[in-house]
């Protein structure tokens, strides 16, 4: 991390603030969309499927006098597999040692046991962010804010990542809460996600838009080879019967996925998509290790 304790180093960032903000919440509570809106570019994939976010994702906001690292996390839920347990662990780990924790609550869903479960594990200085207010009536938003107010946290912010309503107010307050310190990332960096993981995530995002039933949970994606402009990506499912759903009739699904992903990559990239089977991978710790679903630190760049 740049900077240091010597007087000369401190003088260079006198008046500058920096820190980490972690967003927690139930699955599909709008965390990823909000991080993208705050940073001003896409750093996390989004879909309407549960467990879209499977890793802690950092998005960096740069201002002239402040740098804030926003940590998007997997939705906290009742786990049914080893993968689910690791996603919860990753989310909880991402909340440790950061400067501010935001609890994201969906305005379109009643405040439930899942929200309260997360809230009970947070300190009273945490901030509640009511998301998706553009998709709820004013009465519904007011009711949600009133219900959230009973959780006993420091501050509450209604926001819409889609329209931008309330986002600037939230970000201004979070910037005020950052401690004095140097920039944690270079000024041109908006995320520290490895390129290979980002490509894999883009592929999985497109598959999520096309998949149905239980298939989204059964899909994982990894880049297995990157040679110049040629990228080989393997899509893994849990059963042989799921392969045709991912491939599509005469390869139609893979073709659609490939076209959409290439449009988001530099011109000239050659993307190879392959489908394989890793039986019950969600329930096998050794496979999860190999696929990179391990504990990830959120407090050190």
N, C-alpha and C positions, 0 to 999 in steps of 0.2 A: 504494500500500500504506500502511495507517495506521501511525503511529509515526514515529520519527525518531531522530536522534543527540543531540538536546538533552537535558539532564539531566531537565527536566520531563517529557518524553515517556517517558524510560526509567523514571522512578519509577512511572509508571502501569502498567507491565507487569513490574515487579520480581517475580521468582518465577514468572513465566508462561513457558511453553514453546510453541513452534510450529514447524512444518516440513512437509516433503513426503515421502511414501513412495510409490514407484512399484512396481507389481506387474507383473512380466514372466513369460512362460511360453509354452508351446506353445498352439495353439488348443484350446479346451475344457478348459483346465486348472483351471477354477473361479475365475478371477480376479474376474469380474463378480459372481458370487453371493457371494463373500467380501466384496467392497466393500459390497454392499447390506447384508449381515449386520452389518458393522462400523458402518456409518453408521446403521443402524436403519430405513432406508426405501429404496425403490427409486430408485436414481439411474442404473442401467445396465440395459439390457435383457438378457435371458438366453434361451438356447435350446440345444438339443443340436447345432446346426449349426455347422460351422467358419465362421470370419470373422463371427461375430455382432457382435463389437465392431469398429467401423471407425474410431473416433476415440478419442483419449485422453479419458477421462471422469473428472472430479474429483468425489469425494465428501468432504464435510467432517465430521469428528468433533469434537464440542464437549465438553470437560470443564471443570470449574471452574478448573483451572490449566493446561490444555493444549488446543491445537487442532492436529489433524493433518489434512492434506489428502492423501487417498489417490487415486492416479492409476491408474485402470484402463486397460489398453492392449490394442491388437489382438494376437492370438496371433502369435508369430514363427514363420514357416514358410518353406518353399522356394517363392519366388514364381514364378508362371507367367504373370502379367499385370502391366501397369503399376500396376493397383490393388494387387496383392499387394506389389509393391516399395514402394509408398507406405505401406502398412500397416506393413511392417517398419521403414521409416524413422521413422514416427510413434512406434512402440514404442521404438526405440533413442533417439530424441530425448527421449522422456519420462523416460528414465533418467539423462539428463545433468544434473548440478548439483543433484540432490535429496539429501536427508539420508540416506535409507535406500532400498536396492533390495531387494525381496523376490522371489525366484525361486519361482514356484508350480509344484509337481510333483504330478500326479494320482496318488493312491494306487492307483487301479484299473488303471493302465497301467504296463508295465515302463519303467524309466528308459531312455530311448532316445537316439539320436544328436541329436535335436532339443533335448532337455534339456541335453545336454553342450555342444552348440553355443552355447547361450545362456550356460551357466555359464562357459565359457572366456572370455567377454567381460565378466565381472563381477569386481569387486574382492573380495578375501578377506573384507572386512567385511560383505558382503551376507548376507542371511538367507534360509534355505530354509524354505518353507512347504509341507508335504505336505497336500494338500487331499483332500476327499471320503472321509475315513477311515470315515465311517458306511457307505459302500458297499463297503468292503473288509474282509476278515477281519483279525483281530488279527495273525495270522502274516504276512499280506501287508503290513500297515502296518509291522511291525517290519522286514521285509525291505526295504521301500522306504526306510525311514529309514537302514538300514545302507548301502544302495546310494548314497543321497544323501550320506551321511557321507563317502564317498570323494571328493566334489567339493571338500572342503577349505574350507568356508565357516565363518563365525563361529558361527552358531547355527541350530538346527533346531526347527521347531514343527509337530506334527501337529494338523490342524484339521478340523472339519466345519462348514461354513457353514449346513447344513440343521438340524443339531441344536444348534449352538452350542458343541460340545465343543472346547476348546482355543482358542477365539477370544478370550476375555477375557485369557488368559495372553499370547497374542501381542500384543494391543493394549496391554496394560500395559507390555510390554517396549518396544514401539515408542514409546510416550509417554515412557518414560525416556530414549530415545535422541534425542529432539527437543532442539534447542538453545534457549537462552533467546531470547525474542523476543515481539513483540506478536501479537495475533490478526490473521490474514491476511484473514479474511472476517467479515461480520456474524454475530452469534450465531444468527440465524434462517435462515441460508443453509446448505443441505445440498449444493448443487451449483451450478455456474456455467454449466451448459449452457443455451444460448439456448432459449427456449420453442418456437420454430419447429422447431429440430432435435429437441427432445424429442418433439413430436407426430409428426414423421416417423419417429423411432425406434420409437415405440409402434406405428405402422402396420407397420413392417418386422418388428417382433417377432411380431406376429400372423400375418403372412404366412409367417414362418419356421416357425411351428407347423403350417401347412397345406401348405406347399410340399414338393415331392418331387424326387428326382434332382438334376439340375444347377441347378434353378431358383433356390434360395436365393442362389447366387453371382451370378446374372444380374439380381437385383432391387436397385434403389436407389430411395429415396423422398425427395421434397423437398416442402416447403410452398411453394407459388407465390403464395399470396394469403392475407392475414389481415385481414379487415375486420370489426371488432367481434367478434361471436360466430360469424361465418362463416369457416371455415378450408377452403381449397382445397388438396388434396394430390394430387400426381402420382406415380404409381408407374411407374417405367421398367423395361422389360425389354430384352433385346438382340435378340430376333427376333419377328417377327409371330406365329410359331407358339406363342410363350409367352404371348401375351395371353389366350387362352381359359382357360389354367390359372390365371391370376391372377383373372380375372373370375368363373369358375365358371359352371355351368349356370344360366341365367337370373339371373346376378349373385349366385349363392349365396355364393361366397367373399368377394366385396367386402362383401356384407351382413353376414356373420359377422365380418369384420375390423372394419367400422365399428361394430358393436354393442359389441365388446370394447373398442375404443379409447375410444368415448364414455363407457363406464363408468368410465374413468380420468381423464376430463376434467371441468372444472366443469360443473354443470348448465346446460342451455340452449345449449351449443355445437352449432353446425350444421357437420357434417363432410362435405365433398364429396370423394369418391375417384374419381380418373380414372386410366386406364391408357394409357401411351404407349410408343413404341419409340424407343430410342436405340441404333442398331446398334453392337455391339461396344464399348460404353461403357467396359468395364473396361480396354481396351487403348488408349484414346485419351487422351493426356495433356491435351489442350485441353478435353475433356469432363470429365475428373476435376477440372480446375481450376474449371470452372463449377459442378460439383456440390459443391465444398467439400472435396475430398479432397486437402488440401495439408498442408504441415508445420505442426504445432501446438506451441506452446510449453507446457511443463508446469510451469515453475518460477516463473512470475509470475502472480499472480491478476489 
